[in-house]
């Protein structure tokens, strides 16, 4: 039996490899267990020293923990929330680790969290192929969605929720009544609920969720899209669009809401220095807004890794692999350069939020605890997940037995000893005397698609054992 360890990555810049390895070492400090009086069982992923476990942490951490070769489990923190579901379907956004009781803020009396469980579970399924889990959690997520509808859905088909639910605490969205991001998250929820029902071959449920998704998509496009400035906006109580452009306007990419023409218009703004094309991708507020602050000041310009992750995953939906990779690499360089002022990447910290126009952690006058160091819920999305998926370029689906490798050009990169359930795989590209060669090693058959952008795309069955292929011969 092979000794289990985290998968290794290969990349021409050793600093990327080092920070990837270091992140796995730091993650061991993020585990907690409930107190004696708590009903929270098992290992909980939370910020070191935190008294509560948060829905946001459970959902986002699952995207990188799936790559730990099962050294760390991605699902127990999600299960904490499912086990606390109330008879009416409610799941609160945070629970006290010691007591297990809900933690509810005054400006969010229902304790509503981000409704992205279905997205996380769909990703887990493709990394674990655990169909039984999908069967067990779908009824929980169905009740949860029905609870959100019963409390927060308005007659116009949109969701009115407290702005604090979106997490963008001081974003200049004062008159928001129907937040752009939350409504789009509900569309993402419906899209993935439909996909989960498909996995179980429940055609009726899949159809119903797809119908709800299209209904909400139509409303978002009619109420929130501004054809004049080519962007999605929050709307106020009177269903009027608010003028401010925030990073929330990019959630629709992830939900596949804009058609190609609309998508092109909002994607253009990611490279435009007047909007979101700041040196460090991507500020939470458009550079052109009056409230934009070069120091970041929370959601008035800071770069938050979890929102950069969201934009990059949205770009993937529109096959913009090149831009997604370029921005992921730039983002990681800024994170590395912000670790310590003397350029020593081996001593500093990763941060919850960054300056948009230069390297360094963001600042917020009067808020001494901002940004938090080593906020791995956000940071590991970049140093692990984006590194494997967008920089190395590997996309894995266990149930389909497929590995897609999407790279813009050939360079030395790859992954070694990545566990696909009971199958360890290694995929590496390097240059030999015979030209560019890809070496592969696997214990079982799988299907490998290599996509060298604009040049070659080929799908091949890879047998068990070691093999190699010459790119020129494809």
Buried (B, 14 or more C-beta within 10 A) or exposed (E): EEEEEBBBBBBEBEBBBBBBBBBBEBBEEBBBEBEEEBEBEBBBBBBBEBEBBBBBBBBBBBBBBBBBBEBBBBBBBBBBBBBBBEEEBBBBBBBBBBBBBBBBEEEBEBBBBBBBBBBBBBBBBBBBBBEEBBEEBBEBBBBBBEBBEEBBBEEEBBBBBBBBBBBBEEBBBEBBBBBBBBBBBBBBBBBBBBBBBBBEEBEEBBEBBBEBBEEBBEBBBEBBBEEEBBBBBBBBEEBEBBEBBBBBBBBBBBBBBBEEEBBEBBBEBBEEEEBBBBBBBBBBBBBEBEBBBBBBBBBBBBBBBBBBBBBBBBBBBBEBBBBBBBBBBBBBBBBBBBBEEEEEBEEBBBBBBBBBBEBBBBBBEEEEEBBBEBBBBBBBBBBBBBBBBBBBBBBBBBBEBBBBBBBBEBBEBBBBBBBBEEBBBBBBBBEEEEEBBBBBBBBBEBBBBBBBBEEEEEEBEBEEEEBEBEBEEE
